[in-house]
Amino acid sequence: MSQLVVRFLLGGTIVSLFALLGDLLRPKGFAGLFAAAPSVALTTLALTTFAHGALWACVEARSMIAGEVALAAYAIGCVYFLGVRRSRTAPTSLAMLALWGTVAFGLYTALLR
């Protein structure tokens, strides 16, 4: 079976399971946490493990964690500057995008290289 077919079937199954989990949880705000991103990450890690081995999947998982930390810095900065300080949207988004890039590149050079 081609890798695309496996990715489609496995990804669709995991997305459906996460959607069901998100539907069962309260408050509904948690539903977004269990949308596509976790299921795509799990599918990617499973396929990477089968195709390239566990060591390669470990590198992929560390990269995903570093990206999540950078995204968390972006999100926390957006919440603070937009919600607390009432800053303008476009400049804040651009500044936080620069923050995301800085954190991601810093983690890459410090931990993943």
Backbone as CSV, one residue per row, in Angstrom:
resi,resn,N_x,N_y,N_z,CA_x,CA_y,CA_z,C_x,C_y,C_z
1,MET,0.847,-1.176,0.000,0.000,0.000,0.000,0.892,1.238,0.000
2,SER,0.513,2.211,-0.763,1.323,3.422,-0.840,1.243,4.204,0.468
3,GLN,2.298,4.972,0.721,2.352,5.745,1.962,1.225,6.778,2.011
4,LEU,0.825,7.313,0.880,-0.268,8.279,0.863,-1.591,7.646,1.296
5,VAL,-1.846,6.421,0.859,-3.072,5.735,1.251,-3.056,5.445,2.753
6,VAL,-1.914,4.975,3.245,-1.790,4.701,4.688,-1.974,5.991,5.470
7,ARG,-1.325,7.063,5.021,-1.456,8.359,5.692,-2.916,8.815,5.705
8,PHE,-3.609,8.644,4.586,-5.008,9.035,4.495,-5.871,8.229,5.463
9,LEU,-5.711,6.913,5.449,-6.535,6.056,6.306,-6.221,6.250,7.787
10,LEU,-4.946,6.234,8.122,-4.551,6.404,9.515,-4.884,7.803,10.014
11,GLY,-4.583,8.803,9.201,-4.898,10.187,9.577,-6.380,10.408,9.754
12,GLY,-7.183,9.897,8.844,-8.632,10.044,8.953,-9.194,9.377,10.194
13,THR,-8.672,8.207,10.497,-9.129,7.500,11.702,-8.772,8.272,12.963
14,ILE,-7.542,8.732,13.046,-7.115,9.457,14.244,-7.823,10.801,14.359
15,VAL,-8.018,11.508,13.251,-8.766,12.774,13.287,-10.179,12.525,13.794
16,SER,-10.803,11.464,13.327,-12.164,11.142,13.775,-12.204,10.838,15.266
17,LEU,-11.218,10.097,15.753,-11.172,9.786,17.186,-10.969,11.043,18.028
18,PHE,-10.081,11.926,17.589,-9.878,13.169,18.320,-11.106,14.073,18.246
19,ALA,-11.796,14.085,17.111,-13.022,14.871,17.001,-14.088,14.342,17.955
20,LEU,-14.186,13.028,18.068,-15.129,12.425,19.004,-14.771,12.797,20.440
21,LEU,-13.489,12.736,20.773,-13.041,13.112,22.112,-13.354,14.578,22.395
22,GLY,-13.088,15.447,21.429,-13.404,16.864,21.587,-14.886,17.113,21.740
23,ASP,-15.700,16.301,21.089,-17.156,16.441,21.179,-17.678,16.017,22.550
24,LEU,-17.007,15.063,23.173,-17.451,14.556,24.460,-17.049,15.452,25.633
25,LEU,-16.010,16.253,25.462,-15.510,17.069,26.566,-16.313,18.346,26.749
26,ARG,-16.335,18.807,27.951,-16.950,20.087,28.291,-15.901,20.932,28.970
27,PRO,-15.804,22.195,28.777,-16.560,23.028,27.856,-16.138,22.764,26.410
28,LYS,-16.945,23.236,25.503,-16.686,22.999,24.092,-15.404,23.680,23.617
29,GLY,-14.885,24.610,24.404,-13.622,25.246,24.058,-12.480,24.249,23.980
30,PHE,-12.606,23.117,24.668,-11.579,22.092,24.606,-11.590,21.352,23.266
31,ALA,-12.670,21.457,22.543,-12.784,20.718,21.284,-11.669,21.111,20.319
32,GLY,-11.293,22.383,20.309,-10.228,22.840,19.426,-8.883,22.232,19.755
33,LEU,-8.685,21.914,21.023,-7.422,21.290,21.420,-7.265,19.909,20.806
34,PHE,-8.379,19.262,20.535,-8.336,17.905,20.011,-8.728,17.855,18.543
35,ALA,-8.473,18.946,17.832,-8.797,18.986,16.410,-7.675,18.320,15.610
36,ALA,-7.269,18.921,14.546,-6.373,18.261,13.599,-4.931,18.128,14.063
37,ALA,-4.382,19.101,14.755,-2.939,19.101,15.038,-2.455,17.852,15.782
38,PRO,-3.081,17.445,16.878,-2.561,16.239,17.550,-2.666,14.992,16.688
39,SER,-3.727,14.882,15.939,-3.896,13.687,15.126,-2.903,13.654,13.970
40,VAL,-2.625,14.790,13.376,-1.644,14.838,12.298,-0.256,14.532,12.849
41,ALA,0.047,15.060,14.032,1.348,14.788,14.648,1.511,13.299,14.939
42,LEU,0.488,12.683,15.507,0.576,11.248,15.806,0.711,10.415,14.543
43,THR,-0.025,10.774,13.521,0.065,10.045,12.257,1.451,10.186,11.654
44,THR,1.974,11.404,11.675,3.310,11.633,11.138,4.355,10.834,11.901
45,LEU,4.248,10.816,13.231,5.208,10.053,14.024,5.089,8.554,13.772
46,ALA,3.871,8.060,13.625,3.685,6.632,13.354,4.274,6.256,11.998
47,LEU,3.995,7.046,10.980,4.535,6.749,9.653,6.048,6.900,9.615
48,THR,6.572,7.893,10.328,8.023,8.072,10.380,8.687,6.885,11.062
49,THR,8.068,6.389,12.125,8.619,5.229,12.823,8.662,4.019,11.906
50,PHE,7.589,3.787,11.179,7.550,2.630,10.281,8.503,2.788,9.101
51,ALA,8.624,4.008,8.589,9.434,4.218,7.393,10.924,4.382,7.689
52,HIS,11.257,5.064,8.800,12.654,5.410,9.040,13.199,4.923,10.377
53,GLY,12.344,4.394,11.233,12.806,3.888,12.516,12.541,4.846,13.672
54,ALA,12.731,4.324,14.873,12.402,5.076,16.085,13.318,6.263,16.308
55,LEU,14.591,6.146,15.940,15.524,7.249,16.160,15.117,8.480,15.359
56,TRP,14.730,8.249,14.122,14.282,9.357,13.272,13.000,9.957,13.837
57,ALA,12.100,9.141,14.323,10.856,9.631,14.915,11.131,10.449,16.174
58,CYS,12.162,10.080,16.933,12.540,10.867,18.120,12.950,12.277,17.726
59,VAL,13.708,12.384,16.655,14.117,13.706,16.167,12.885,14.509,15.741
60,GLU,11.971,13.851,15.048,10.732,14.513,14.628,9.923,14.980,15.837
61,ALA,9.827,14.142,16.854,9.058,14.493,18.057,9.691,15.669,18.783
62,ARG,11.017,15.675,18.895,11.687,16.821,19.533,11.447,18.090,18.744
63,SER,11.459,17.997,17.432,11.193,19.170,16.593,9.768,19.679,16.800
64,MET,8.823,18.750,16.922,7.433,19.145,17.176,7.297,19.840,18.523
65,ILE,7.998,19.344,19.524,7.944,19.958,20.851,8.539,21.364,20.811
66,ALA,9.659,21.528,20.119,10.264,22.853,19.999,9.317,23.815,19.283
67,GLY,8.664,23.346,18.239,7.692,24.179,17.535,6.521,24.556,18.416
68,GLU,6.099,23.635,19.274,4.994,23.918,20.193,5.394,24.960,21.222
69,VAL,6.625,24.896,21.715,7.092,25.890,22.681,7.117,27.274,22.024
70,ALA,7.590,27.344,20.793,7.604,28.617,20.070,6.175,29.121,19.840
71,LEU,5.260,28.223,19.495,3.862,28.617,19.306,3.239,29.095,20.615
72,ALA,3.585,28.450,21.720,3.075,28.887,23.024,3.574,30.288,23.355
73,ALA,4.841,30.585,23.056,5.370,31.935,23.275,4.600,32.945,22.436
74,TYR,4.314,32.604,21.193,3.518,33.460,20.316,2.129,33.710,20.900
75,ALA,1.469,32.629,21.307,0.100,32.746,21.823,0.046,33.540,23.122
76,ILE,0.981,33.284,24.030,1.001,34.020,25.298,1.270,35.497,25.043
77,GLY,2.194,35.783,24.138,2.465,37.183,23.790,1.248,37.860,23.185
78,CYS,0.542,37.160,22.293,-0.671,37.738,21.691,-1.729,38.006,22.746
79,VAL,-1.939,37.067,23.646,-2.938,37.257,24.698,-2.577,38.452,25.562
80,TYR,-1.301,38.563,25.920,-0.887,39.662,26.786,-1.044,41.009,26.082
81,PHE,-0.468,41.136,24.897,-0.472,42.437,24.227,-1.835,42.815,23.660
82,LEU,-2.594,41.854,23.180,-3.916,42.175,22.636,-4.975,42.249,23.721
83,GLY,-4.932,41.322,24.672,-5.966,41.264,25.700,-5.732,42.161,26.881
84,VAL,-4.504,42.222,27.368,-4.206,42.992,28.572,-3.812,44.421,28.227
85,ARG,-2.879,44.575,27.303,-2.375,45.907,26.970,-3.202,46.613,25.907
86,ARG,-4.118,45.899,25.256,-4.992,46.451,24.208,-4.199,47.088,23.065
87,SER,-3.149,46.404,22.641,-2.316,46.881,21.538,-3.040,46.675,20.213
88,ARG,-2.517,47.318,19.187,-3.112,47.169,17.852,-2.807,45.773,17.309
89,THR,-3.713,45.247,16.529,-3.645,43.861,16.085,-2.491,43.576,15.127
90,ALA,-2.403,44.334,14.044,-1.389,44.028,13.024,0.040,44.142,13.562
91,PRO,0.408,45.243,14.224,1.780,45.306,14.735,2.072,44.229,15.788
92,THR,1.079,43.925,16.609,1.274,42.887,17.628,1.481,41.530,16.972
93,SER,0.667,41.213,15.984,0.809,39.929,15.292,2.172,39.802,14.626
94,LEU,2.634,40.870,13.997,3.943,40.831,13.353,5.070,40.695,14.380
95,ALA,4.959,41.414,15.476,5.981,41.309,16.517,5.995,39.914,17.135
96,MET,4.823,39.349,17.351,4.765,38.008,17.935,5.227,36.957,16.937
97,LEU,5.035,37.208,15.649,5.568,36.307,14.630,7.098,36.322,14.671
98,ALA,7.670,37.500,14.860,9.122,37.596,15.024,9.568,36.862,16.292
99,LEU,8.788,36.985,17.361,9.093,36.263,18.597,9.049,34.760,18.359
100,TRP,8.032,34.291,17.647,7.923,32.869,17.337,9.163,32.387,16.588
101,GLY,9.566,33.142,15.565,10.742,32.764,14.787,12.007,32.750,15.621
102,THR,12.137,33.724,16.499,13.314,33.789,17.363,13.365,32.605,18.319
103,VAL,12.240,32.304,18.946,12.196,31.167,19.876,12.450,29.857,19.124
104,ALA,11.804,29.681,17.975,11.981,28.444,17.206,13.431,28.288,16.755
105,PHE,14.022,29.349,16.236,15.411,29.274,15.779,16.357,29.056,16.961
106,GLY,16.074,29.726,18.077,16.899,29.540,19.273,16.859,28.115,19.781
107,LEU,15.675,27.533,19.836,15.557,26.141,20.274,16.235,25.198,19.285
108,TYR,16.114,25.492,18.018,16.764,24.658,17.005,18.279,24.681,17.177
109,THR,18.840,25.877,17.306,20.295,25.963,17.407,20.808,25.423,18.744
110,ALA,20.027,25.591,19.806,20.475,25.154,21.128,20.273,23.659,21.375
111,LEU,19.169,23.112,20.873,18.803,21.752,21.256,18.750,20.747,20.110
112,LEU,18.421,21.175,18.933,18.119,20.220,17.862,19.223,20.066,16.841
113,ARG,20.160,20.921,16.822,21.194,20.888,15.799,22.145,19.764,15.976
